[in-house]
Amino acid sequence: AYGEAANVFGAPKKNTDFITYRRF
């Protein structure tokens, strides 16, 4: 689920896997 959200930002899926989750 996080990986998909990260794609929206245009950042790496693996890297944003937890970054996006924390941002939201």
C-alpha positions in Angstrom: 0.0 0.0 0.0 2.8 2.4 0.9 4.7 1.5 -2.3 1.8 2.8 -4.4 1.6 6.1 -2.5 5.3 6.6 -3.0 4.9 6.2 -6.7 2.7 9.3 -6.7 5.6 11.3 -5.3 7.8 9.9 -8.0 10.3 8.6 -5.4 11.8 5.0 -5.1 9.2 2.5 -4.0 11.5 0.8 -1.6 12.9 4.0 -0.1 9.5 5.7 0.2 8.0 2.4 1.5 8.4 3.8 5.0 9.1 7.5 4.2 5.7 8.0 2.6 4.0 6.1 5.5 5.6 8.5 7.9 4.8 11.6 5.8 1.1 10.7 5.7 
